[in-house]
């Protein structure tokens, strides 16, 4: 199977896996315990906290380890919403499902949520953001890199608007971390979330940054770990492996970016014979590892299953919502009709992807687009 779904998850690196194994064997103590084994485990966690903070360009005391991006988003949004006096929150229509779910919970608690669209280029509509923000806006939450089409959002401009109105800014950075110069973005954020398995680390571990200037009032009453922000024994080996994967990925970032540029160019050139039957979505950076496109008249779900049958793993969007068969929400946020959104597929590259793999995928897609395929049907 040739894998083209790195935006969903990555295979764990050998180095990260080895660190996980060694940490699990030698630092198995509960990091909250006061005996020597617990102290050793805690020392390793604090070393990782400092390392990850340095890589992100933030203060160590603002980093909290979690079970992944979803938990980080839920905690971060809850904390920031309750840190101010307003009851109005702004987000985009194209956020990850974990952000939408967290905000739906806050909506039930009395917060008013405004969801603004994307432009045709696949970025947040800054004019709509300016028009929506107001004195009682306590929080704005916009992802840094879109997980379906790979567009980078104008983080500095969003932060500037937030500053003007006194709103806090959270960003889901799960797709961006390790793929862009992260430190150039974090200085504009009050909170952000990152995840291990998107950068070749283990699943089930991530991190949340909360600016130390923010008053923290977590949902969990009397949480006993991570300075009271969450409960549950700290995943020491996962944190060590996550930090290792982050170090390795960031140190190799420029090489990875060059690799992505070459792979995307190869794919676009290979698809020229059917260019009239497809449309690339959004204006993405050349080195962004995600391509989103629509296939004229062909159900994205069918294309994904057919590609899988031929040995190529692609997707139709976020793996966290794919089983509901809903049209890609990013395309809906950009103003595409549902019928077009249902023809969407996502291709995401990784450091193990080769030019031959890309050519093979292109040949596979071209073959399926030149035969009679199931066409999109509007839902009644």
DOGUBA-471970 format. One record per residue: residue in one letter; x, y, z of N, C-alpha, C in turn. Coordinates in steps of 0.1 Angstrom, whole numbers, padded with zeros to 4 digits, always signed. Layout:
<recs>
AXYZXYZXYZ;...
</recs>
This chain:
<recs>
X+0008-0012+0000+0000+0000+0000+0009+0013+0000;X+0006+0022-0010+0013+0034-0010+0005+0044-0002;X+0011+0051+0008+0004+0059+0018+0004+0074+0014;X-0008+0080+0012-0009+0094+0009-0019+0100+0019;X-0018+0097+0032-0027+0102+0041-0020+0107+0054;X-0008+0113+0052+0000+0118+0063-0007+0129+0071;X-0016+0136+0065-0024+0146+0073-0033+0140+0083;X-0036+0127+0081-0044+0120+0091-0035+0115+0103;X-0025+0108+0099-0015+0103+0109-0002+0099+0102;X+0008+0098+0109+0021+0094+0103+0026+0081+0110;X+0034+0073+0103+0041+0061+0110+0051+0067+0120;X+0053+0060+0130+0062+0064+0140+0077+0062+0135;X+0085+0072+0138+0099+0071+0134+0106+0061+0143;X+0117+0054+0137+0124+0044+0145+0131+0050+0158;X+0136+0062+0156+0142+0069+0168+0132+0072+0179;X+0121+0077+0175+0110+0080+0184+0105+0067+0191;X+0104+0056+0183+0100+0043+0189+0110+0038+0199;X+0123+0039+0196+0133+0035+0205+0133+0043+0218;X+0131+0056+0217+0130+0064+0229+0118+0060+0237;X+0107+0057+0231+0095+0053+0238+0098+0040+0246;X+0104+0031+0239+0107+0018+0246+0117+0020+0258;X+0127+0028+0256+0137+0030+0267+0131+0037+0278;X+0122+0047+0275+0116+0055+0286+0106+0047+0293;X+0099+0038+0286+0089+0029+0293+0096+0020+0302;X+0108+0015+0299+0115+0006+0307+0122+0013+0319;X+0128+0024+0316+0137+0030+0326+0130+0042+0334;X+0119+0048+0329+0113+0059+0335+0098+0056+0337;X+0095+0044+0343+0082+0040+0344+0074+0045+0356;X+0081+0053+0365+0074+0058+0377+0064+0068+0373;X+0055+0070+0382+0045+0081+0381+0052+0094+0384;X+0051+0103+0375+0059+0116+0376+0054+0124+0387;X+0043+0121+0393+0038+0128+0405+0042+0122+0418;X+0048+0110+0418+0052+0103+0430+0065+0110+0435;X+0067+0109+0448+0078+0116+0455+0090+0107+0457;X+0089+0094+0454+0101+0085+0455+0110+0088+0443;X+0122+0082+0443+0132+0084+0433+0128+0081+0419;X+0120+0070+0418+0116+0066+0405+0106+0076+0399;X+0098+0082+0408+0089+0092+0403+0096+0105+0400;X+0106+0108+0408+0114+0120+0406+0121+0120+0392;X+0127+0108+0389+0134+0106+0376+0124+0108+0365;X+0112+0102+0366+0102+0104+0355+0098+0119+0354;X+0097+0125+0365+0093+0140+0365+0104+0148+0358;X+0117+0145+0361+0128+0152+0355+0128+0151+0340;X+0125+0139+0335+0124+0136+0321+0113+0145+0315;X+0101+0145+0321+0090+0153+0316+0093+0167+0316;X+0100+0172+0326+0103+0187+0326+0114+0190+0316;X+0123+0181+0313+0133+0183+0303+0126+0184+0289;X+0116+0175+0287+0108+0175+0275+0100+0188+0273;X+0094+0192+0284+0086+0205+0284+0095+0217+0280;X+0107+0217+0285+0116+0228+0282+0120+0227+0267;X+0123+0215+0263+0128+0213+0249+0116+0217+0239;X+0104+0213+0242+0093+0216+0233+0090+0231+0233;X+0091+0237+0245+0089+0251+0246+0099+0259+0237;X+0112+0255+0238+0122+0261+0230+0120+0260+0215;X+0115+0248+0211+0112+0245+0197+0101+0254+0192;X+0092+0257+0202+0080+0265+0198+0081+0280+0200;X+0092+0284+0207+0094+0298+0209+0086+0304+0220;X+0082+0296+0230+0073+0300+0241+0080+0297+0254;X+0073+0301+0265+0078+0299+0278+0075+0284+0283;X+0084+0278+0290+0082+0265+0294+0070+0263+0303;X+0067+0273+0312+0056+0271+0321+0043+0272+0314;X+0043+0276+0301+0030+0276+0294+0027+0263+0287;X+0036+0253+0287+0034+0241+0280+0027+0230+0289;X+0016+0224+0285+0009+0214+0292+0008+0201+0283;X+0012+0190+0288+0011+0178+0280-0003+0172+0281;X-0008+0167+0270-0022+0162+0269-0022+0149+0262;X-0034+0144+0259-0035+0131+0251-0035+0133+0236;X-0034+0146+0232-0034+0149+0217-0041+0162+0214;X-0043+0164+0201-0048+0177+0196-0063+0180+0201;X-0071+0169+0201-0085+0171+0205-0086+0176+0220;X-0079+0169+0229-0079+0174+0243-0073+0188+0244;X-0063+0190+0237-0056+0203+0238-0066+0214+0233;X-0073+0212+0223-0083+0222+0218-0094+0224+0228;X-0099+0213+0234-0110+0214+0243-0106+0222+0256;X-0094+0219+0261-0089+0226+0273-0086+0240+0270;X-0079+0243+0259-0075+0256+0255-0087+0265+0253;X-0097+0261+0245-0108+0269+0242-0116+0272+0255;X-0118+0262+0264-0125+0264+0276-0118+0274+0285;X-0105+0272+0287-0097+0281+0295-0098+0296+0290;X-0096+0298+0277-0096+0311+0272-0110+0318+0272;X-0120+0310+0270-0134+0315+0270-0137+0320+0284;X-0132+0313+0294-0135+0317+0308-0125+0327+0314;X-0115+0330+0306-0105+0340+0311-0109+0354+0310;X-0119+0357+0301-0124+0370+0299-0138+0372+0304;X-0144+0384+0302-0157+0387+0306-0168+0385+0296;X-0164+0385+0283-0173+0384+0272-0179+0370+0271;X-0190+0369+0263-0196+0357+0260-0198+0354+0245;X-0189+0361+0237-0190+0359+0223-0177+0353+0218;X-0178+0343+0209-0166+0336+0204-0167+0336+0189;X-0156+0338+0182-0156+0337+0167-0146+0326+0163;X-0151+0318+0153-0143+0308+0147-0145+0307+0132;X-0139+0298+0125-0142+0297+0111-0151+0285+0109;X-0157+0285+0097-0166+0274+0094-0158+0261+0090;X-0145+0263+0089-0136+0252+0084-0127+0246+0094;X-0130+0248+0107-0121+0242+0117-0122+0227+0119;X-0113+0221+0125-0113+0207+0128-0125+0204+0137;X-0130+0192+0136-0142+0188+0143-0140+0190+0158;X-0128+0188+0164-0126+0189+0178-0129+0204+0183;X-0126+0213+0174-0128+0227+0177-0143+0230+0177;X-0150+0225+0166-0164+0227+0165-0171+0220+0177;X-0167+0209+0181-0173+0202+0192-0171+0209+0206;X-0159+0214+0208-0157+0222+0220-0165+0234+0221;X-0167+0241+0209-0174+0253+0209-0189+0251+0210;X-0194+0239+0205-0208+0236+0207-0211+0234+0222;X-0201+0228+0229-0203+0227+0244-0204+0240+0251;X-0195+0249+0246-0195+0263+0252-0208+0270+0248;X-0213+0267+0236-0226+0273+0232-0237+0269+0241;X-0237+0257+0246-0247+0252+0255-0246+0258+0269;X-0234+0263+0271-0232+0270+0284-0235+0285+0284;X-0240+0289+0272-0244+0303+0272-0236+0312+0263;X-0225+0307+0257-0217+0315+0248-0223+0316+0234;X-0222+0327+0227-0226+0329+0214-0215+0327+0204;X-0217+0318+0195-0206+0315+0185-0209+0320+0171;X-0200+0328+0166-0201+0332+0152-0191+0325+0144;X-0196+0318+0133-0187+0310+0124-0186+0317+0111;X-0174+0322+0107-0172+0330+0095-0166+0321+0084;X-0168+0325+0071-0164+0317+0060-0149+0319+0056;X-0145+0312+0046-0132+0313+0040-0134+0321+0027;X-0123+0326+0022-0123+0332+0009-0121+0321-0002;X-0122+0325-0014-0120+0315-0025-0106+0310-0026;X-0097+0317-0019-0083+0312-0018-0081+0302-0007;X-0091+0300+0002-0089+0290+0012-0084+0296+0025;X-0085+0309+0027-0081+0315+0040-0092+0322+0046;X-0091+0325+0059-0102+0332+0066-0105+0345+0060;X-0118+0349+0059-0122+0362+0054-0120+0372+0065;X-0109+0380+0063-0105+0390+0074-0116+0401+0075;X-0122+0404+0063-0133+0414+0064-0144+0409+0072;X-0148+0396+0071-0159+0391+0079-0155+0390+0093;X-0142+0387+0096-0137+0387+0110-0138+0401+0116;X-0134+0411+0109-0135+0425+0113-0149+0429+0116;X-0158+0425+0107-0172+0428+0109-0179+0421+0121;X-0174+0409+0124-0180+0401+0134-0175+0404+0148;X-0163+0408+0149-0157+0410+0163-0163+0422+0169;X-0165+0422+0182-0171+0432+0190-0166+0433+0204;X-0171+0442+0212-0165+0445+0225-0166+0432+0234;X-0177+0424+0233-0178+0413+0242-0173+0400+0236;X-0165+0401+0225-0158+0390+0219-0146+0386+0228;X-0147+0374+0234-0137+0370+0244-0126+0362+0237;X-0129+0355+0226-0120+0345+0220-0122+0344+0205;X-0111+0343+0198-0111+0340+0184-0103+0327+0182;X-0108+0317+0175-0101+0304+0173-0101+0301+0158;X-0089+0302+0152-0086+0299+0138-0074+0290+0137;X-0075+0279+0130-0064+0270+0128-0053+0277+0120;X-0040+0273+0121-0029+0279+0114-0028+0273+0100;X-0028+0259+0099-0028+0253+0086-0041+0245+0084;X-0048+0247+0074-0061+0239+0071-0057+0225+0069;X-0064+0216+0075-0061+0202+0074-0067+0195+0062;X-0075+0202+0054-0081+0195+0042-0075+0200+0029;X-0070+0213+0029-0064+0218+0017-0050+0224+0019;X-0046+0225+0031-0032+0229+0034-0029+0244+0034;X-0039+0252+0033-0037+0267+0033-0032+0272+0046;X-0023+0281+0046-0019+0288+0058-0027+0300+0061;X-0031+0302+0073-0039+0314+0076-0031+0326+0080;X-0036+0338+0078-0029+0350+0081-0029+0353+0096;X-0021+0345+0103-0021+0345+0118-0018+0359+0123;X-0008+0366+0118-0004+0379+0123-0016+0389+0122;X-0023+0389+0110-0034+0398+0108-0046+0394+0117;X-0048+0382+0120-0059+0377+0129-0056+0383+0143;X-0043+0381+0147-0039+0385+0160-0040+0400+0162;X-0037+0408+0151-0038+0422+0152-0053+0427+0154;X-0062+0420+0147-0076+0423+0149-0080+0419+0164;X-0076+0408+0169-0079+0404+0183-0074+0415+0192;X-0061+0419+0190-0055+0429+0199-0063+0442+0199;X-0068+0446+0188-0076+0458+0187-0088+0458+0196;X-0094+0446+0197-0107+0445+0204-0105+0438+0218;X-0093+0434+0221-0090+0428+0234-0095+0413+0235;X-0096+0407+0224-0100+0393+0224-0087+0384+0224;X-0089+0372+0230-0078+0362+0231-0078+0354+0218;X-0066+0348+0214-0065+0341+0201-0059+0327+0204;X-0068+0317+0200-0063+0303+0201-0062+0298+0187;X-0051+0290+0184-0050+0284+0171-0047+0269+0172;X-0054+0261+0164-0052+0247+0163-0040+0245+0153;X-0029+0242+0159-0016+0241+0151-0012+0227+0148;X-0021+0217+0149-0018+0203+0148-0012+0200+0134;X-0017+0206+0123-0012+0204+0110+0001+0212+0107;X+0002+0223+0114+0013+0233+0111+0026+0229+0118;X+0025+0224+0130+0037+0221+0138+0047+0211+0131;X+0059+0215+0129+0069+0207+0123+0070+0208+0108;X+0060+0216+0102+0060+0217+0087+0063+0231+0083;X+0062+0241+0092+0065+0255+0089+0074+0260+0100;X+0079+0272+0098+0087+0279+0108+0078+0283+0120;X+0076+0274+0129+0065+0275+0139+0067+0287+0148;X+0080+0290+0151+0083+0301+0160+0079+0315+0154;X+0077+0315+0141+0073+0328+0135+0058+0330+0137;X+0051+0320+0141+0036+0322+0144+0032+0322+0158;X+0039+0315+0167+0035+0314+0181+0035+0327+0189;X+0043+0336+0184+0044+0349+0192+0031+0357+0190;X+0022+0352+0181+0009+0359+0179-0002+0352+0186;X+0001+0341+0194-0010+0333+0199-0010+0333+0214;X-0022+0333+0220-0024+0332+0234-0025+0317+0238;X-0028+0309+0228-0029+0295+0231-0028+0287+0218;X-0022+0275+0218-0022+0267+0206-0021+0252+0210;X-0025+0244+0201-0025+0229+0203-0016+0223+0193;X-0009+0212+0197-0001+0204+0188-0002+0189+0191;X+0002+0180+0182+0000+0166+0184+0012+0158+0179;X+0014+0147+0186+0026+0139+0183+0025+0131+0170;X+0014+0125+0168+0013+0115+0157+0013+0122+0143;X+0012+0135+0142+0012+0142+0129+0027+0144+0125;X+0036+0142+0134+0051+0144+0131+0059+0132+0134;X+0053+0120+0132+0061+0108+0133+0064+0104+0147;X+0056+0108+0157+0057+0104+0170+0045+0094+0174;X+0044+0090+0186+0034+0080+0190+0020+0087+0191;X+0010+0079+0189-0004+0084+0191-0007+0086+0206;X-0017+0094+0209-0021+0095+0223-0013+0105+0231;X-0006+0114+0225+0001+0124+0232+0002+0137+0224;X+0001+0148+0231+0001+0161+0224+0005+0171+0235;X+0003+0184+0231+0006+0195+0240-0003+0207+0238;X-0005+0214+0248-0013+0227+0248-0004+0238+0253;X-0004+0249+0246+0003+0261+0252-0008+0271+0256;X-0006+0275+0269-0015+0286+0274-0006+0297+0279;X-0007+0309+0274+0001+0320+0279+0001+0321+0294;X+0012+0322+0300+0013+0323+0315+0005+0335+0321;X+0002+0344+0312-0005+0356+0317-0020+0354+0319;X-0025+0342+0314-0039+0339+0314-0042+0332+0327;X-0053+0336+0333-0058+0330+0345-0065+0317+0341;X-0060+0306+0346-0065+0292+0342-0076+0287+0352;X-0087+0284+0346-0098+0278+0353-0103+0266+0345;X-0097+0254+0347-0100+0243+0339-0114+0237+0342;X-0120+0230+0333-0133+0223+0335-0132+0213+0346;X-0121+0206+0346-0119+0194+0355-0116+0199+0369;X-0125+0195+0379-0123+0200+0392-0113+0191+0399;X-0103+0198+0405-0092+0191+0413-0084+0182+0404;X-0081+0186+0392-0072+0178+0383-0059+0177+0390;X-0053+0165+0390-0041+0163+0398-0028+0163+0390;X-0029+0165+0377-0017+0164+0369-0016+0177+0360;X-0004+0179+0355-0001+0191+0347-0007+0203+0353;X-0002+0206+0365-0006+0218+0373-0021+0220+0374;X-0028+0208+0375-0043+0209+0377-0051+0210+0364;X-0045+0211+0353-0052+0213+0340-0059+0200+0336;X-0053+0188+0339-0060+0176+0335-0057+0165+0345;X-0064+0154+0344-0062+0142+0353-0056+0131+0345;X-0053+0120+0352-0047+0109+0345-0032+0108+0346;X-0026+0097+0349-0012+0095+0350-0005+0100+0337;X+0005+0108+0339+0012+0114+0328+0019+0104+0319;X+0018+0105+0306+0023+0095+0297+0038+0098+0294;X+0047+0094+0303+0061+0098+0303+0068+0093+0290;X+0067+0080+0287+0073+0075+0275+0068+0082+0262;X+0055+0084+0262+0049+0091+0250+0054+0105+0249;X+0055+0112+0260+0061+0126+0259+0075+0126+0255;X+0083+0117+0259+0097+0116+0255+0098+0113+0240;X+0090+0104+0235+0090+0100+0221+0085+0112+0213;X+0075+0119+0217+0069+0130+0211+0080+0141+0209;X+0087+0144+0220+0097+0154+0220+0108+0150+0210;X+0112+0138+0210+0122+0133+0201+0118+0135+0186;X+0106+0131+0183+0100+0132+0170+0100+0147+0166;X+0096+0156+0175+0096+0170+0172+0110+0175+0169;X+0120+0171+0177+0134+0176+0175+0139+0171+0161;X+0136+0158+0158+0141+0153+0145+0134+0159+0133;X+0121+0161+0135+0113+0166+0124+0117+0181+0121;X+0118+0189+0131+0121+0203+0130+0136+0205+0125;X+0145+0196+0129+0159+0198+0124+0160+0194+0109;X+0151+0186+0104+0151+0182+0090+0140+0190+0082;X+0135+0200+0087+0123+0207+0081+0126+0212+0067;X+0137+0219+0066+0141+0225+0052+0142+0214+0042;X+0148+0203+0045+0149+0192+0036+0135+0186+0032;X+0126+0185+0043+0113+0180+0041+0105+0190+0032;X+0107+0203+0034+0099+0212+0026+0103+0212+0011;X+0116+0210+0009+0121+0208-0005+0115+0196-0011;X+0114+0185-0003+0109+0173-0008+0094+0174-0012;X+0087+0182-0003+0072+0184-0006+0070+0192-0019;X+0079+0202-0021+0078+0210-0034+0080+0201-0046;X+0090+0192-0045+0092+0184-0056+0081+0174-0059;X+0075+0168-0048+0065+0159-0049+0052+0165-0055;X+0049+0177-0050+0037+0184-0055+0038+0187-0070;X+0050+0192-0074+0053+0195-0088+0051+0182-0097;X+0057+0171-0092+0055+0159-0099+0041+0155-0101;X+0033+0156-0090+0019+0152-0091+0011+0161-0101;X+0013+0174-0100+0006+0184-0108+0010+0181-0123;X+0022+0179-0126+0027+0176-0140+0020+0163-0145;X+0020+0153-0136+0015+0140-0140+0000+0140-0143;X-0007+0150-0136-0022+0151-0138-0026+0159-0150;X-0016+0165-0157-0020+0174-0168-0029+0167-0179;X-0028+0154-0181-0037+0148-0192-0052+0149-0188;X-0055+0151-0175-0069+0152-0171-0072+0165-0164;X-0064+0175-0166-0065+0188-0159-0079+0194-0160;X-0085+0191-0172-0099+0197-0174-0109+0190-0166;X-0106+0179-0159-0115+0172-0151-0113+0173-0136;X-0103+0182-0133-0100+0183-0118-0098+0198-0115;X-0099+0201-0102-0097+0215-0098-0089+0215-0085;X-0078+0221-0084-0070+0222-0072-0076+0233-0063;X-0078+0230-0050-0086+0239-0041-0076+0247-0033;X-0079+0260-0033-0071+0270-0024-0057+0273-0030;X-0052+0284-0024-0039+0288-0028-0029+0284-0017;X-0023+0272-0018-0014+0267-0008+0000+0271-0011;X+0008+0271+0000+0023+0273-0002+0029+0261-0009;X+0039+0263-0017+0045+0252-0025+0050+0241-0016;X+0054+0244-0004+0060+0234+0005+0050+0228+0015;X+0037+0232+0014+0027+0226+0022+0024+0212+0018;X+0024+0202+0027+0024+0188+0023+0010+0182+0020;X+0000+0191+0018-0014+0187+0015-0018+0193+0002;X-0025+0184-0006-0032+0189-0018-0047+0185-0017;X-0056+0195-0019-0070+0192-0020-0075+0194-0034;X-0082+0185-0039-0088+0187-0053-0101+0181-0055;X-0109+0185-0065-0121+0179-0068-0120+0172-0081;X-0127+0161-0083-0127+0153-0095-0141+0155-0102;X-0141+0161-0113-0154+0164-0120-0163+0152-0121;X-0175+0153-0115-0185+0142-0117-0182+0129-0109;X-0172+0129-0101-0168+0116-0094-0169+0118-0079;X-0177+0109-0073-0178+0110-0058-0164+0108-0052;X-0160+0117-0043-0148+0115-0036-0147+0102-0028;X-0158+0098-0022-0158+0086-0014-0155+0074-0023;X-0161+0074-0035-0158+0063-0045-0144+0063-0049;X-0139+0075-0052-0125+0076-0057-0115+0071-0046;X-0118+0074-0033-0110+0070-0023-0110+0054-0021;X-0122+0048-0022-0123+0034-0022-0116+0027-0033;X-0118+0033-0045-0112+0027-0057-0097+0028-0057;X-0091+0039-0052-0077+0041-0050-0072+0030-0040;X-0079+0029-0030-0075+0019-0019-0075+0005-0025;X-0084+0001-0034-0085-0012-0040-0072-0014-0049;X-0067-0003-0054-0055-0004-0063-0042-0001-0056;X-0043+0000-0043-0031+0001-0035-0026+0015-0031;X-0035+0024-0031-0032+0038-0028-0041+0044-0017;X-0035+0048-0006-0043+0053+0005-0044+0068+0005;X-0056+0073+0001-0059+0088+0001-0071+0090+0010;X-0076+0102+0011-0087+0104+0019-0097+0114+0013;X-0108+0116+0020-0118+0126+0015-0119+0138+0025;X-0109+0139+0034-0109+0150+0044-0104+0145+0057;X-0108+0152+0068-0103+0149+0081-0108+0135+0085;X-0098+0127+0090-0102+0113+0095-0111+0113+0107;X-0112+0125+0114-0121+0125+0125-0135+0127+0122;X-0138+0130+0109-0152+0132+0105-0156+0124+0093;X-0147+0116+0088-0149+0110+0075-0160+0100+0075;X-0163+0093+0086-0173+0083+0086-0187+0088+0086;X-0189+0101+0087-0203+0106+0085-0206+0109+0071;X-0196+0108+0062-0198+0110+0047-0203+0124+0044;X-0201+0133+0053-0205+0147+0050-0195+0153+0040;X-0200+0163+0032-0191+0169+0022-0180+0177+0030;X-0169+0179+0023-0157+0186+0029-0161+0200+0034;X-0160+0202+0047-0165+0215+0053-0157+0227+0049;X-0144+0224+0045-0136+0236+0040-0141+0241+0027;X-0146+0232+0018-0151+0236+0005-0165+0244+0008;X-0173+0239+0017-0185+0246+0020-0182+0260+0026;X-0172+0261+0034-0168+0274+0040-0163+0283+0029;X-0158+0278+0018-0153+0286+0006-0164+0289-0003;X-0176+0284-0001-0188+0288-0009-0191+0277-0020;X-0184+0266-0020-0187+0256-0030-0200+0249-0026;X-0208+0245-0037-0221+0238-0034-0217+0224-0029;X-0227+0218-0022-0225+0204-0016-0221+0194-0027;X-0227+0195-0038-0225+0186-0049-0210+0186-0053;X-0204+0198-0054-0190+0199-0057-0181+0194-0045;X-0185+0197-0033-0178+0193-0021-0177+0178-0020;X-0187+0171-0025-0187+0157-0024-0177+0150-0034;X-0172+0158-0043-0162+0153-0053-0147+0155-0048;X-0146+0159-0036-0133+0163-0030-0125+0151-0026;X-0112+0151-0028-0103+0142-0022-0090+0149-0017;X-0084+0144-0007-0072+0150-0001-0060+0140-0003;X-0049+0146-0007-0037+0138-0009-0027+0145+0000;X-0021+0138+0009-0010+0144+0018+0002+0136+0018;X+0013+0143+0016+0026+0136+0014+0034+0136+0027;X+0044+0126+0028+0053+0125+0039+0067+0124+0035;X+0076+0123+0045+0090+0122+0041+0094+0109+0035;X+0085+0099+0036+0088+0086+0030+0082+0085+0016;X+0074+0094+0012+0068+0094-0001+0079+0096-0012;X+0078+0088-0023+0088+0090-0034+0081+0095-0046;X+0089+0100-0056+0084+0105-0068+0077+0094-0076;X+0082+0082-0075+0076+0070-0082+0062+0067-0076;X+0061+0069-0062+0048+0067-0056+0038+0077-0061;X+0042+0089-0062+0034+0100-0067+0029+0097-0082;X+0039+0093-0090+0035+0090-0104+0025+0079-0104;X+0027+0069-0096+0018+0058-0096+0004+0062-0092;X+0003+0071-0082-0010+0076-0077-0017+0084-0089;X-0009+0092-0095-0015+0100-0106-0020+0091-0117;X-0013+0080-0121-0017+0071-0131-0030+0064-0126;X-0031+0061-0113-0043+0055-0108-0055+0064-0109;X-0053+0076-0105-0064+0086-0106-0069+0089-0121;X-0059+0090-0129-0062+0092-0144-0070+0081-0149;X-0066+0068-0146-0073+0057-0151-0087+0056-0146;X-0090+0060-0133-0103+0059-0128-0112+0071-0134;X-0105+0082-0138-0113+0093-0143-0116+0092-0158;X-0110+0082-0165-0112+0080-0179-0121+0068-0182;X-0127+0063-0172-0137+0052-0173-0150+0057-0168;X-0161+0050-0170-0174+0054-0164-0174+0053-0149;X-0176+0064-0142-0175+0064-0128-0189+0068-0122;X-0192+0064-0110-0204+0069-0103-0203+0084-0102;X-0214+0091-0106-0214+0105-0105-0221+0110-0092;X-0218+0122-0089-0223+0128-0077-0238+0130-0078;X-0245+0126-0067-0259+0128-0066-0262+0137-0055;X-0270+0147-0058-0274+0157-0047-0283+0150-0037;X-0280+0152-0024-0289+0145-0014-0302+0151-0013;X-0312+0143-0012-0326+0148-0011-0329+0152+0003;
</recs>
